[in-house]
């Protein structure tokens, strides 16, 4: 091979390498541009095995949903990250199992929401009971923002319910009028959400679900009543979802997960609708 041919071959390889790098950079940039918004999930992941199971499940499901729906998902158990500088990087905040406890964290979250941030809270993130480790000592969050007030009671054991769409909303778009949920521990609250003009109830337990729960205690079985389980506060870009308690083999003492919250297309649709709505728009 002549020196001339060797140079031609070398130049050709260099051009091909350059084209490859340009294409790769273009794909990476396209992918970055395609990611429309960023979501950050806060969690604790301690104490209750059902809540721990849900957190693990959520941190597997959301990254897949993010890839399919073109957003970015991060998660952290460091609640000190709940500050203005950190939150400025994200359009939607999730509370997977608990809520902030320190005054600075709470102030940062309230300002984030009042300035147009998005939020989805699951199950135990709304829990408040004065005679417990999670007292109702954050009035804005429990009474103004969520509107639910204090925890009242719950069904037991984790049981599926028939849920009914109560109001049409972009969050309930393409969700069946009624559908069967995943097993869950359902909460009752001290405040009547139907009397709060800021609250829009999206899903409630359908009467066909009663009796709901199996006990063993009588008050853990609901026979009648009106129980909202998913709602939004019209003054904020927010959604509360009562689901987030997987069924666990408590009796067998194996702590094995017996059901998974995200194995339900209708439930997932509600969550994704809210994420896409809150993440892609500056206001509801």
VEXVEXMI-28969 format. One line per 5 residues: their letters; for each residue x, y, z of N, C-alpha, C. Coordinates in steps of 0.05 Angstrom, whole numbers, plus 5000, padded with zeros to 4 digits. Example, Ala and Ser with C-alpha at 12.3 -4.5 7.8 and 13.67 -1.06 7.14 Angstrom:
AS = 5264,4886,5156,5246,4910,5156,5264,4934,5156; 5257,4955,5142,5273,4979,5143,5258,5001,5157
//
This chain:
XXXXX = 5017,4976,5000,5000,5000,5000,5018,5025,5000; 5012,5044,4982,5028,5068,4980,5023,5086,5004; 5041,5105,5008,5038,5125,5030,5013,5141,5025; 5008,5147,5000,4984,5163,4993,4958,5149,5001; 4957,5123,4995,4933,5107,5002,4930,5105,5032
XXXXX = 4952,5102,5046,4951,5101,5076,4940,5127,5087; 4948,5149,5075,4938,5175,5085,4908,5177,5080; 4900,5168,5055,4871,5169,5049,4855,5152,5068; 4865,5129,5075,4852,5111,5093,4850,5123,5121; 4871,5136,5130,4872,5149,5156,4852,5172,5157
XXXXX = 4852,5188,5136,4833,5210,5135,4804,5201,5135; 4799,5179,5120,4772,5167,5119,4763,5158,5147; 4781,5145,5161,4774,5136,5189,4768,5159,5207; 4784,5181,5203,4780,5204,5220,4753,5217,5215; 4746,5218,5189,4720,5230,5181,4697,5213,5193
XXXXX = 4700,5187,5190,4679,5169,5201,4676,5172,5231; 4699,5174,5245,4698,5178,5274,4685,5204,5281; 4692,5225,5266,4680,5251,5271,4650,5251,5267; 4641,5238,5245,4613,5236,5239,4598,5220,5261; 4611,5199,5271,4599,5183,5292,4595,5200,5318
XXXXX = 4616,5215,5325,4615,5232,5349,4594,5254,5346; 4592,5265,5322,4571,5285,5317,4543,5273,5320; 4540,5250,5308,4513,5236,5310,4507,5229,5339; 4527,5219,5353,4522,5211,5381,4515,5236,5398; 4530,5258,5394,4524,5282,5408,4496,5292,5401
XXXXX = 4488,5289,5376,4461,5298,5367,4439,5282,5380; 4444,5256,5382,4424,5238,5395,4422,5245,5425; 4445,5250,5438,4445,5257,5466,4430,5283,5471; 4436,5303,5453,4423,5329,5455,4393,5327,5450; 4386,5310,5431,4357,5306,5425,4343,5294,5448
XXXXX = 4356,5274,5461,4344,5261,5484,4341,5281,5507; 4362,5298,5510,4360,5318,5531,4338,5337,5526; 4335,5346,5501,4314,5365,5494,4286,5352,5497; 4285,5326,5492,4260,5312,5494,4249,5309,5522; 4268,5310,5542,4260,5308,5570,4247,5335,5578
XXXXX = 4221,5335,5580,4206,5360,5583,4207,5371,5611; 4210,5355,5631,4210,5365,5658,4224,5345,5677; 4229,5353,5702,4243,5337,5721,4225,5333,5746; 4226,5308,5756,4210,5301,5780,4230,5292,5802; 4225,5301,5826,4241,5291,5849,4222,5279,5870
XXXXX = 4228,5255,5878,4212,5240,5898,4228,5240,5925; 4214,5248,5946,4225,5246,5973,4212,5222,5987; 4229,5208,6002,4218,5185,6017,4235,5180,6042; 4224,5165,6061,4238,5157,6085,4244,5127,6084; 4225,5111,6077,4230,5082,6074,4238,5067,6099
XXXXX = 4224,5073,6121,4230,5060,6146,4204,5052,6161; 4207,5036,6181,4186,5028,6200,4165,5009,6188; 4147,5019,6172,4125,5002,6162,4134,4987,6136; 4133,4961,6137,4142,4945,6114,4126,4950,6089; 4100,4955,6093,4083,4960,6069,4091,4986,6055
XXXXX = 4098,5007,6071,4107,5032,6060,4135,5029,6047; 4152,5013,6060,4178,5008,6048,4176,4994,6022; 4158,4974,6020,4153,4959,5996,4144,4978,5974; 4125,4996,5981,4115,5015,5961,4137,5034,5951; 4155,5043,5969,4177,5061,5961,4195,5047,5941
XXXXX = 4202,5022,5947,4219,5006,5929,4206,5003,5902; 4180,4997,5902,4165,4993,5877,4164,5020,5862; 4158,5042,5875,4157,5068,5862,4183,5075,5849; 4205,5069,5862,4231,5077,5852,4241,5058,5829; 4225,5038,5823,4230,5022,5799,4210,5030,5777
XXXXX = 4185,5036,5785,4165,5042,5765,4169,5070,5753; 4174,5090,5769,4176,5117,5758,4198,5121,5738; 4222,5109,5742,4243,5112,5721,4234,5101,5694; 4219,5079,5694,4209,5067,5669,4188,5086,5657; 4170,5096,5674,4150,5115,5664,4163,5140,5653
XXXXX = 4185,5149,5666,4199,5173,5657,4211,5169,5629; 4223,5146,5625,4235,5140,5599,4213,5139,5577; 4190,5128,5583,4169,5125,5564,4154,5151,5558; 4154,5169,5578,4139,5194,5575,4156,5219,5575; 4182,5215,5572,4200,5237,5567,4202,5258,5589
XXXXX = 4205,5248,5614,4213,5266,5635,4235,5252,5651; 4247,5267,5669,4269,5256,5685,4260,5252,5714; 4269,5230,5726,4260,5223,5753,4284,5218,5771; 4285,5232,5793,4305,5228,5814,4291,5223,5840; 4305,5210,5859,4293,5206,5885,4315,5209,5907
XXXXX = 4306,5217,5931,4324,5221,5953,4311,5215,5979; 4326,5205,5998,4316,5202,6025,4327,5223,6044; 4342,5242,6032,4353,5265,6047,4334,5288,6046; 4318,5291,6067,4297,5312,6068,4309,5340,6070; 4335,5342,6077,4348,5368,6077,4351,5380,6049
XXXXX = 4347,5363,6029,4347,5372,6001,4321,5389,5995; 4303,5388,6014,4278,5403,6010,4284,5433,6017; 4298,5446,5998,4305,5474,6001,4301,5487,5974; 4300,5514,5974,4294,5529,5949,4314,5523,5927; 4340,5522,5934,4361,5518,5913,4358,5491,5899
XXXXX = 4353,5470,5915,4350,5443,5904,4324,5441,5888; 4302,5451,5899,4276,5448,5886,4274,5464,5860; 4292,5484,5857,4291,5500,5832,4298,5483,5807; 4309,5460,5811,4316,5442,5789,4293,5424,5780; 4271,5425,5795,4249,5406,5790,4222,5420,5786
XXXXX = 4206,5408,5769,4179,5419,5764,4157,5404,5781; 4163,5380,5790,4144,5364,5806,4158,5351,5829; 4146,5352,5852,4156,5339,5877,4137,5317,5884; 4147,5294,5892,4131,5272,5902,4139,5267,5931; 4119,5261,5948,4123,5251,5975,4113,5222,5974
XXXXX = 4132,5203,5975,4124,5175,5971,4112,5162,5997; 4123,5170,6020,4113,5157,6044,4111,5174,6069; 4125,5196,6070,4123,5214,6093,4123,5243,6084; 4127,5261,6102,4127,5290,6095,4148,5304,6112; 4156,5329,6104,4177,5342,6119,4170,5349,6147
XXXXX = 4190,5349,6164,4185,5354,6193,4197,5380,6203; 4219,5390,6192,4232,5414,6203,4219,5439,6192; 4219,5461,6207,4207,5486,6197,4219,5495,6171; 4245,5493,6167,4257,5503,6142,4248,5486,6118; 4246,5460,6122,4237,5443,6100,4208,5449,6093
XXXXX = 4191,5453,6113,4163,5459,6108,4159,5486,6095; 4175,5506,6103,4173,5532,6091,4181,5531,6062; 4203,5516,6056,4212,5514,6028,4191,5501,6011; 4178,5480,6021,4158,5466,6006,4133,5484,6001; 4125,5498,6021,4101,5516,6018,4107,5538,5997
XXXXX = 4130,5550,5998,4137,5570,5979,4139,5559,5950; 4150,5534,5949,4152,5521,5923,4124,5517,5911; 4105,5508,5927,4078,5504,5917,4064,5531,5911; 4068,5551,5927,4055,5577,5923,4066,5591,5899; 4090,5583,5890,4103,5595,5867,4098,5578,5841
XXXXX = 4080,5559,5843,4072,5544,5819,4084,5517,5815; 4098,5506,5836,4109,5479,5833,4087,5458,5833; 4094,5434,5823,4075,5412,5822,4080,5392,5844; 4059,5377,5852,4062,5358,5875,4043,5335,5872; 4053,5311,5879,4035,5288,5883,4044,5275,5909
XXXXX = 4025,5271,5927,4030,5258,5952,4016,5231,5953; 4029,5211,5965,4017,5184,5967,4011,5177,5996; 3989,5164,6000,3981,5150,6024,3990,5163,6050; 4012,5153,6062,4020,5161,6089,4031,5190,6089; 4036,5201,6066,4046,5229,6066,4026,5249,6077
XXXXX = 4001,5241,6079,3980,5258,6090,3973,5252,6119; 3985,5230,6129,3977,5221,6156,3984,5242,6177; 3965,5246,6195,3969,5264,6217,3950,5255,6240; 3962,5250,6263,3947,5241,6286,3961,5252,6311; 3948,5269,6326,3962,5283,6348,3973,5263,6368
XXXXX = 3960,5241,6373,3970,5221,6392,3987,5201,6378; 4008,5210,6363,4025,5192,6348,4052,5206,6343; 4069,5193,6328,4095,5205,6321,4092,5225,6298; 4068,5226,6286,4063,5244,6264,4039,5262,6271; 4043,5281,6289,4020,5298,6297,4012,5318,6276
XXXXX = 3988,5328,6279,3978,5348,6260,3988,5376,6270; 4013,5381,6266,4025,5406,6274,4034,5424,6251; 4023,5418,6227,4029,5434,6203,4002,5442,6191; 3991,5463,6202,3964,5471,6195,3960,5476,6165; 3979,5491,6153,3977,5497,6124,3975,5472,6108
XXXXX = 3992,5453,6113,3994,5428,6097,3968,5411,6100; 3960,5406,6125,3938,5387,6129,3911,5400,6125; 3907,5425,6133,3881,5437,6131,3877,5454,6106; 3897,5470,6098,3894,5487,6075,3901,5473,6049; 3924,5461,6048,3935,5449,6024,3921,5423,6017
XXXXX = 3923,5403,6035,3910,5377,6030,3880,5379,6037; 3873,5394,6057,3845,5398,6065,3834,5375,6082; 3849,5354,6086,3839,5330,6099,3838,5331,6129; 3856,5348,6141,3857,5349,6170,3871,5325,6181; 3861,5315,6203,3873,5292,6217,3863,5266,6207
XXXXX = 3879,5245,6209,3871,5218,6204,3849,5210,6222; 3828,5196,6212,3806,5187,6228,3806,5158,6234; 3809,5141,6213,3810,5112,6216,3818,5100,6190; 3820,5073,6190,3827,5060,6165,3814,5032,6163; 3813,5022,6139,3804,4994,6135,3828,4976,6140
XXXXX = 3822,4951,6146,3842,4930,6148,3829,4903,6142; 3844,4885,6130,3870,4888,6119,3870,4901,6092; 3893,4905,6079,3893,4917,6053,3875,4902,6033; 3856,4917,6022,3835,4906,6005,3830,4922,5980; 3824,4909,5958,3817,4923,5934,3789,4936,5938
XXXXX = 3785,4959,5924,3759,4972,5925,3751,4980,5896; 3726,4983,5892,3716,4994,5866,3716,5025,5870; 3732,5038,5853,3734,5067,5854,3718,5079,5832; 3707,5103,5838,3689,5117,5819,3700,5145,5813; 3700,5152,5788,3708,5179,5780,3685,5198,5788
XXXXX = 3692,5218,5805,3672,5237,5815,3669,5262,5799; 3691,5271,5787,3691,5295,5771,3709,5292,5747; 3700,5302,5724,3717,5302,5700,3739,5323,5703; 3762,5315,5695,3786,5332,5698,3807,5322,5680; 3827,5338,5671,3849,5327,5655,3863,5304,5669
XXXXX = 3862,5303,5696,3875,5281,5710,3860,5255,5708; 3834,5256,5703,3818,5232,5700,3812,5226,5671; 3825,5239,5653,3821,5234,5624,3828,5206,5617; 3811,5192,5602,3814,5164,5593,3816,5144,5616; 3805,5152,5640,3803,5134,5662,3775,5123,5664
XXXXX = 3771,5097,5666,3743,5086,5667,3727,5099,5689; 3700,5101,5685,3683,5113,5705,3685,5098,5731; 3686,5072,5731,3692,5056,5754,3713,5035,5748; 3730,5028,5767,3750,5008,5763,3758,4996,5789; 3770,4972,5788,3779,4959,5813,3807,4967,5819
XXXXX = 3812,4976,5843,3838,4985,5851,3856,4961,5859; 3881,4967,5864,3899,4948,5877,3892,4947,5907; 3899,4926,5921,3895,4925,5950,3908,4949,5964; 3895,4960,5983,3905,4984,5997,3892,4986,6024; 3905,5000,6042,3894,5008,6068,3881,5035,6063
XXXXX = 3855,5037,6066,3841,5062,6059,3837,5079,6084; 3841,5105,6080,3840,5124,6102,3814,5140,6103; 3805,5146,6127,3783,5165,6131,3795,5189,6145; 3784,5213,6140,3796,5238,6150,3776,5253,6168; 3787,5271,6184,3770,5287,6203,3754,5309,6188
XXXXX = 3765,5320,6167,3751,5341,6152,3734,5330,6130; 3711,5343,6126,3693,5335,6104,3702,5350,6079; 3715,5336,6061,3725,5348,6037,3704,5359,6018; 3680,5348,6020,3658,5358,6003,3649,5386,6010; 3656,5396,6034,3648,5423,6043,3670,5443,6038
XXXXX = 3692,5434,6026,3715,5452,6021,3714,5461,5991; 3708,5487,5985,3705,5496,5958,3731,5494,5941; 3754,5492,5955,3780,5490,5941,3786,5462,5932; 3773,5442,5944,3779,5414,5938,3761,5403,5916; 3774,5391,5897,3759,5377,5875,3765,5347,5878
XXXXX = 3744,5332,5887,3747,5303,5890,3747,5290,5863; 3767,5274,5857,3769,5260,5831,3760,5231,5832; 3768,5217,5853,3760,5189,5857,3750,5184,5885; 3729,5168,5888,3719,5161,5914,3712,5131,5913; 3708,5119,5936,3701,5091,5938,3672,5087,5931
XXXXX = 3667,5070,5912,3640,5064,5903,3625,5047,5923; 3599,5051,5925,3583,5036,5944,3584,5006,5940; 3590,4997,5916,3591,4969,5911,3615,4955,5925; 3633,4971,5937,3656,4960,5951,3649,4950,5979; 3627,4960,5990,3620,4952,6017,3609,4924,6019
XXXXX = 3615,4910,6041,3634,4918,6062,3663,4918,6053; 3678,4937,6062,3706,4941,6054,3724,4936,6077; 3742,4916,6074,3760,4908,6096,3751,4881,6108; 3769,4868,6121,3763,4842,6133,3767,4841,6163; 3777,4862,6174,3782,4862,6203,3810,4852,6211
XXXXX = 3814,4842,6234,3794,4829,6251,3776,4847,6268; 3784,4873,6272,3768,4891,6288,3745,4902,6272; 3722,4905,6286,3697,4913,6272,3700,4940,6259; 3714,4959,6272,3716,4986,6261,3734,4987,6237; 3749,4965,6231,3766,4964,6208,3751,4955,6183
XXXXX = 3725,4950,6186,3708,4942,6163,3688,4964,6159; 3688,4977,6135,3669,4998,6129,3645,4986,6115; 3621,4994,6124,3596,4984,6113,3581,5005,6097; 3588,5030,6101,3574,5052,6086,3591,5077,6090; 3583,5098,6076,3596,5124,6078,3608,5134,6052
XXXXX = 3617,5158,6053,3629,5171,6029,3659,5175,6035; 3676,5163,6019,3705,5164,6024,3721,5173,5999; 3728,5198,5997,3746,5207,5975,3773,5195,5978; 3786,5187,5956,3812,5175,5957,3833,5188,5939; 3824,5204,5920,3842,5220,5903,3829,5247,5899
XXXXX = 3844,5269,5905,3833,5295,5901,3855,5315,5895; 3846,5339,5886,3864,5361,5880,3854,5386,5894; 3872,5404,5901,3865,5430,5911,3868,5449,5887; 3846,5462,5880,3844,5479,5856,3863,5503,5857; 3873,5510,5880,3891,5533,5883,3920,5526,5877
XXXXX = 3926,5500,5874,3953,5490,5870,3954,5470,5848; 3978,5465,5839,3983,5442,5820,3990,5418,5838; 3970,5405,5848,3974,5383,5867,3954,5361,5864; 3962,5338,5874,3944,5314,5874,3951,5298,5899; 3931,5290,5914,3935,5270,5935,3923,5244,5926
XXXXX = 3938,5222,5930,3930,5195,5922,3932,5177,5947; 3909,5167,5956,3908,5151,5980,3923,5124,5977; 3928,5115,5952,3941,5090,5948,3971,5093,5955; 3983,5070,5963,4011,5070,5970,4018,5052,5993; 4000,5032,5998,4004,5012,6019,4001,4984,6007
XXXXX = 4023,4972,6000,4021,4945,5989,4013,4925,6010; 4001,4903,6001,3993,4882,6020,4018,4865,6027; 4021,4859,6052,4045,4845,6062,4037,4820,6077; 4054,4800,6076,4049,4775,6091,4057,4780,6121; 4040,4794,6135,4044,4799,6163,4041,4774,6180
XXXXX = 4019,4759,6173,4013,4735,6189,4035,4714,6187; 4045,4710,6163,4066,4690,6159,4094,4699,6169; 4095,4725,6176,4119,4737,6187,4143,4736,6168; 4137,4735,6142,4158,4735,6122,4163,4763,6111; 4143,4781,6116,4143,4808,6105,4145,4808,6074
XXXXX = 4136,4786,6062,4136,4785,6033,4113,4803,6022; 4119,4817,6000,4099,4833,5987,4079,4816,5972; 4053,4820,5978,4032,4803,5965,4017,4818,5943; 4020,4844,5942,4007,4860,5920,4024,4884,5914; 4021,4895,5890,4037,4918,5882,4018,4940,5872
XXXXX = 4023,4964,5881,4006,4987,5875,4005,4994,5845; 4028,4992,5832,4030,5001,5805,4023,4980,5784; 4013,4958,5793,4003,4937,5774,3973,4942,5768; 3967,4967,5761,3939,4974,5756,3939,4997,5735; 3929,4991,5712,3931,5010,5689,3915,5036,5695
XXXXX = 3891,5033,5707,3874,5057,5712,3887,5075,5733; 3897,5063,5755,3910,5079,5775,3934,5093,5763; 3950,5079,5748,3974,5090,5736,3967,5114,5717; 3945,5111,5703,3936,5132,5685,3931,5158,5700; 3919,5156,5723,3913,5180,5739,3939,5194,5747
XXXXX = 3958,5178,5756,3984,5189,5765,3999,5201,5742; 4000,5188,5719,4015,5198,5696,4001,5223,5685; 3975,5223,5684,3960,5247,5675,3968,5271,5692; 3969,5267,5718,3976,5289,5736,4005,5298,5732; 4023,5279,5730,4051,5285,5725,4056,5302,5700
XXXXX = 4043,5293,5678,4047,5306,5653,4034,5334,5653; 4011,5336,5667,3997,5362,5670,4014,5381,5686; 4024,5373,5709,4039,5390,5727,4066,5397,5716; 4078,5378,5702,4106,5382,5693,4108,5398,5668; 4088,5397,5650,4090,5410,5624,4076,5437,5623
XXXX = 4062,5445,5644,4048,5470,5643,4056,5487,5667; 4055,5513,5664,4062,5532,5685,4039,5535,5705; 4015,5529,5697,3992,5531,5715,3971,5512,5706; 3953,5505,5725,3932,5486,5718,3911,5499,5701
//
